């Protein structure tokens, strides 16, 4: 979580709780899982694809500022975890299961280049993941997040449909259910 988010952690934490509730993470009978990867100059996997609501709540409370904003480290962590899931046989919960990556940022990335696109392409195409960017702040960040998004198996196609802009962190919290509903309809 980048330094630019200082002062907005309460809204971000509530947004994540709302995501948990909307996706029924931890609810009896739910097959949905959630991961939390924080990032700044580096990244940290707080939780990886779990149904354990208590663990996620604890991890949400422990979120901390991780410096500036670099996109490659969290994408590397996600890819590493997806590879581990794949080889461990736990990457799917059954027929009809979908993967959704929600990359929430202010868009102020300081690392650039083809590495971000290559990492995202492998996540989206190689692991059949629909990837969304939720940008809090300036809509001018569209070009900085375009390489991250895409429909499962179709990285780079119709990217604007997978980028959402939210004015500020108060609005992010207010829009949580609408955002989760959109993400849940990902194909």
C-alpha positions in Angstrom: 0.0 0.0 0.0 1.7 3.1 -1.2 2.5 6.2 0.8 -0.1 8.1 -1.2 -2.8 6.1 0.6 -1.8 7.3 4.1 -4.9 8.7 5.7 -7.2 6.4 3.6 -6.6 3.0 5.2 -9.9 3.1 7.1 -11.8 3.4 3.8 -9.7 0.8 2.1 -10.2 -1.7 5.0 -13.9 -1.2 4.9 -13.9 -1.7 1.1 -12.1 -5.0 1.6 -14.6 -6.1 4.3 -17.5 -5.1 1.9 -15.8 -7.3 -0.8 -15.7 -10.2 1.6 -19.3 -9.8 2.5 -20.5 -9.4 -1.1 -18.5 -12.4 -2.3 -19.7 -14.3 0.8 -16.1 -15.1 1.8 -16.3 -17.3 5.0 -20.0 -17.9 4.6 -21.2 -21.5 5.1 -21.4 -23.3 1.8 -19.5 -20.6 -0.1 -16.7 -21.8 -2.4 -15.4 -18.2 -2.9 -11.9 -17.4 -1.8 -10.0 -14.2 -1.5 -6.4 -13.1 -1.4 -4.8 -9.9 -0.2 -1.6 -8.7 -1.7 -0.4 -5.3 -0.5 2.1 -3.3 -2.5 4.2 -0.1 -2.5 7.8 -0.1 -3.4 7.7 -3.9 -2.8 4.8 -6.2 -2.1 3.5 -8.6 0.6 1.1 -11.5 0.4 -1.1 -11.0 3.4 -3.4 -13.9 2.6 -3.6 -16.2 -0.4 -6.9 -17.5 -1.7 -8.6 -18.4 1.5 -12.2 -18.9 2.7 -11.2 -18.1 6.3 -13.0 -14.8 7.1 -11.2 -14.5 10.4 -7.8 -14.7 8.8 -8.8 -12.2 6.2 -10.1 -9.8 8.8 -6.9 -10.1 10.8 -4.9 -9.4 7.6 -7.1 -6.4 6.7 -6.4 -5.0 10.1 -2.6 -5.5 9.7 -2.4 -3.7 6.3 0.4 -1.2 6.4 2.2 1.3 4.1 4.8 -0.3 1.9 6.4 2.8 0.4 6.0 4.2 -3.1 4.0 2.5 -5.9 5.5 -0.2 -8.1 3.2 -2.5 -10.1 5.6 -5.3 -10.9 6.2 -6.7 -7.4 2.5 -7.5 -6.6 2.0 -9.0 -10.1 5.1 -11.2 -9.5 3.7 -12.3 -6.2 0.3 -13.1 -7.7 1.9 -15.1 -10.5 4.1 -17.0 -8.0 1.0 -17.9 -5.9 -1.0 -18.9 -9.0 1.8 -21.2 -10.1 1.9 -22.8 -6.6 -1.9 -23.3 -6.6 -1.6 -24.9 -10.0 1.0 -27.4 -9.0 -0.7 -28.1 -5.7 -4.0 -28.9 -7.4 -6.0 -26.4 -5.3 -6.3 -23.6 -7.9 -9.9 -24.4 -8.8 -12.9 -25.1 -6.6 -14.9 -27.0 -9.3 -16.8 -26.4 -12.5 -17.8 -22.8 -13.2 -15.1 -21.3 -10.9 -13.6 -18.1 -12.1 -10.6 -16.1 -11.1 -10.8 -12.3 -10.7 -7.9 -10.0 -10.1 -8.8 -6.6 -8.6 -5.8 -4.3 -8.9 -6.6 -1.3 -6.8 -4.2 1.7 -7.2 -4.0 5.4 -7.5 -2.2 4.8 -10.8 1.0 6.5 -9.9 3.3 3.6 -10.9 7.1 4.3 -10.8 8.2 1.1 -12.5 7.4 0.7 -16.1 8.2 -1.2 -19.2 7.3 -4.5 -20.8 7.7 -6.5 -17.6 4.3 -5.3 -16.3 2.5 -6.3 -19.5 4.3 -9.7 -19.6 3.4 -10.5 -16.0 -0.2 -9.5 -16.5 -0.5 -11.4 -19.8 0.7 -14.6 -18.1 -1.8 -14.1 -15.2 -4.7 -13.3 -17.6 -4.0 -15.7 -20.4 -1.9 -18.4 -18.6 -4.2 -18.7 -15.6 -7.5 -17.8 -17.1 -8.0 -14.8 -14.9 -10.1 -11.7 -15.5 -8.2 -8.7 -14.4 -9.7 -5.3 -13.4 -7.9 -2.1 -12.4 -9.7 0.1 -10.0 -8.0 3.5 -10.0 -8.7 5.9 -7.2 -8.0 9.4 -8.4 -7.1 10.8 -11.8 -8.7 9.3 -14.9 -5.4 10.2 -16.7 -3.9 7.0 -15.1 -5.7 4.9 -17.8 -2.5 4.4 -19.8 -0.6 3.3 -16.7 -3.0 0.5 -15.9 -4.0 -0.6 -19.3 -1.3 -3.3 -19.4 -2.7 -4.9 -16.2 -6.3 -5.6 -17.4 -8.2 -8.0 -19.6 -10.8 -10.7 -19.8 -9.7 -14.3 -18.9 -7.6 -15.6 -21.8 -7.8 -12.4 -23.7 -5.2 -10.0 -22.3 -5.0 -6.7 -24.1 -8.5 -6.8 -25.8 -11.0 -4.1 -25.0 -9.0 -2.9 -22.0 -11.1 0.1 -21.2 -14.0 -2.2 -20.2 -11.8 -3.5 -17.3 -10.7 -0.1 -15.9 -12.9 1.6 -13.3 -12.2 5.1 -12.0 -13.3 6.3 -8.5 -12.8 9.9 -7.4 -11.5 9.2 -3.9 -11.3 6.6 -1.1 -14.5 7.7 0.5 -16.2 7.0 -2.8 -14.4 3.7 -3.2 -15.9 2.6 0.1 -19.4 3.8 -1.0 -19.1 2.0 -4.3 -17.9 -1.3 -2.9 -21.1 -3.3 -3.5 -21.5 -1.9 -7.1 -17.9 -2.8 -7.8 -18.2 -6.3 -6.4 -21.3 -6.9 -8.4 -19.5 -5.9 -11.6 -16.6 -8.1 -10.7 -18.8 -11.0 -9.9 -20.2 -10.9 -13.5 -16.8 -11.2 -15.0 -16.5 -13.8 -17.8 
